[in-house]
Amino acid sequence: MKKKLLKPKEAVIITIFVIFLIAVFFISNKTAQTAEITVITNGLRETFSVDLSEDRLFTLDDMEFLIKGGDIRVIKSDCPGGDCVHQGFAGETGGVIVCVPNRVTIRLSNVKNDYDAII
């Protein structure tokens, strides 16, 4: 006598549950990424939030920024040496871009990392 593992109703319920779990997984991984840009001028601190989901160029004071593919970088700055320009993209893997002469810091928030800690 053969015994069935699942009844038809049980198979339908399990299938619906698995589809629901897959949908929740994909929806939860699509959180909006933002970059917080902090500018310190004469001791005053201003913070701007920039959406990284749309590719674009924008200018803040004497600096030009590029957002591409969810990452952000400084592409033009009037600071001596241009270290902030050479720091490259800060993006999904995290990262901070700092321009000390212009007193600008770019720090990413809502970034998904696959690790719990960096040692």
BELPE-V156509 format. One record per run of one state. SS is the DSSP state (@ for helix, = for strand, . for the rest). FROM is the first residue (numbers start at 1). TO is the last residue. If there is no record, write none. Layout:
ss:from:to
SS:FROM:TO
SS:FROM:TO
//
This chain:
ss:from:to
.:1:7
@:8:28
.:29:33
=:34:41
.:42:43
=:44:51
.:52:55
=:56:60
.:61:62
=:63:68
.:69:70
=:71:77
.:78:82
@:83:86
.:87:89
=:90:91
.:92:93
=:94:94
.:95:95
=:96:99
.:100:103
=:104:109
.:110:119
//
